[in-house]
Amino acid sequence: MSAERPHDLQPLLGKLVVLDTSGPFVYIGRLARVGSEYLVLTEADVHDMRDAGGTREAYVVEAKRIGVRVNRSAVHVKLAQVLSLSALEEVVGF
């Protein structure tokens, strides 16, 4: 993710996105700002997968189906931790 230029993410501003990280956390929220080192999500769900019995994929599909479980009004996520970013609308169920 760090090799991607921040301006490449501009079309996703204001959209609900999913961030998969190198750690146990998955972030779902509205992409509010793209910085050189951080992404800012608002109306965000910060979810520790160690607390869940399922997979990341199942959690994200459920969030798309029933809505984001907001537990942060805003969160800054270090770009260096982000493995992938996609619009929640692009998630396909199984």
C-alpha positions, 0 to 999 in steps of 0.5 A: 500500500505504501507504494501507492500514491495517495492521490490514487485514492482520491476517487474513494473519498467519502465512500465506505471502505475496507482496510485489511492490515498486517495485524489482526485489525480490519477497519471499515469506515468512510474514507475522509482524508488521505495523507502521506502517512495516514488514512482517516476513516470516519463513522468507523468500525475498528474490529480485532479479529482475535475477538471473533470466531470467523474470518475477515471475509465473513465479517466484511460481507456481514458488514456490507449486508447489515451495515457498519457497526460504528465504534469510532467517530474517527480513526487514523490508520498508518498507511504502512500497516494497510495491506489492501483497501477496497470500497465496501460496495465492491465486496462480493458475498459468498 
